[in-house]
């Protein structure tokens, strides 16, 4: 594995299915998607059947707390070992230039390894790789159960770089006809098309490293963001999959004294994407309360006091319009019931983003048992559909602009958890490539 330690980069040996395996059935969406929509995963199971698939070697979180959880935990690692032993997956070495086309947009990325020694997900971190949102420690144990005994890692991790000139990924878009095509196929259930090309010539690898090193140049970095001289470089900002990377970090910290610093588990396979990519859009992550047992509006009034105002909305379109007019001084959040739509308006808010103020309320509301559970959902259809079900309540949030991300994290630290999503649920990364970690 070729390494560039100062920028936390390494060239991976990765595994892809052998020729002849149906990639549409092999690749499935990230485990933390459609967590309240069992019908989606039922359809995945029908499509996959008995075929080799990443569905067989991951744990979709829709199964957490259900009878399938124990069964899948018992089988996932054994199936990984079987796939390796039988040659279902086969190794290649290099970066991979990736194009994902969905919903009329094409997003470009580069598959690489990042050094977990350069990553710290804790609040106040100044590491080269940082979380952009709060890490929910309670979400790590199910993932740790799989990874601690796993022979393979399968990434759905998307890591962002702030590269205005597009010097890291852009060159491969222009030369892809000269690269070896590794895969080119349609993803299941309306999630678009995925293509990948091998980037393994020494000059190409060195070009990637040099471009990233340029972004990490301390003087240029401080000028770029108008920072004091004490600021440390943030080169890689987490986009999606922070809890998976945090899981890898937790296991590495626990094991490194016994396995040594050159062990493959020191690194994690991720896809880099440029925050300026025209195909990349930030979407808000909405909230849904299930089994609400307390007067929600009264609880909101108690929590926010005189700063709270309810605005009625005649329909979905009007609610979206009202929420889109949210400002720093008067933040707006849509409230969805079985029989009503309203907008919550907060004046003199405590936090800079509406999601921060809402999350503080929801955490307290759940702790006081005002509702049975809380879920984080992607897309308008999910929040309006689930929120309008009897006994539920949905919260429709405005988005944040992607250009604000790096400087906000540099100056203010991690955002409130589940602040933004890189696209809607069906646009999330699919498991495809794997890498040996023991």
Secondary structure, 3 states (H helix, E strand, C coil): CCEEHHHCEECCEEEEECCCCCHHHHCEECCCCCCCCHHHHHHHHHHHCCCCCHHHHCCCHHHCCCHHHHHHHHHHHHHHHHHHHCCCEEEEECEEEEEEEECCEEEEEEEEEEEHHHEECCCCCCCCEECCECCCHHHHHHHHHHHCCCCEECCCCEEEECCCCCCCCHHHHHCHHHCEEEEEEECCCCCCEEEEEEECCHHHHHHHHHHHHHHCCHHHHHHHHCCCCCCCCCCEEEEECHHHHHHHHHHHHHHHHHHCCCCHHHEEEEEEEECCCCCCCEEEEEEEEEEECCCHHHHHHHHHHHHEEEEECCCHHHHHHHHHCCCCCEEEEEEECCCCEEEEEEECCCCCCHHHHHHHHHHHHHHCCCEEEEEEEECHHHHHHHHCCCCCEEEEECCCCHHHHHHHHHHHCCECCCCEEECCHHHCCEECCEEECC
